């Protein structure tokens, strides 16, 4: 990207309100990698915390999904915690349900 285009984009994005500063800095990091852009220190901790909360939340959802298929929810939670929730969900979706445990959970015999 040329220096003139970088200057134009930087000037256009400088009028963004402070609440959108995180998005602005992410945009500048991607599209203007040579520019020195930093996320405010108070936002960095919050973003890390938010990512952690969402990671745990999706791991719990994978565990619940696996449990509904008769598999060990705790095992899939731990698997998702270490691999990623997306990979854990894909593995839980691909494996066959244990029909005897699913029948016990629903109250019917299969």
GIPEGI-V289145 format. One line per field, one symbol per residue. psi: psi as a letter, one per 30 degrees, with the letter a starting at -180 (. if undefined). A space follows every 10 residues. Layout:
BEGIN
psi=???
END
This chain:
BEGIN
psi=kleeeeeeee eeffgklffg eeeeeeeeee fiffkjkkkk effeeeeeee eeeeeeeeee eeeeeeefgg ljeeeeeeee eeeleeeeee eeeelkljee eeeeefglk.
END
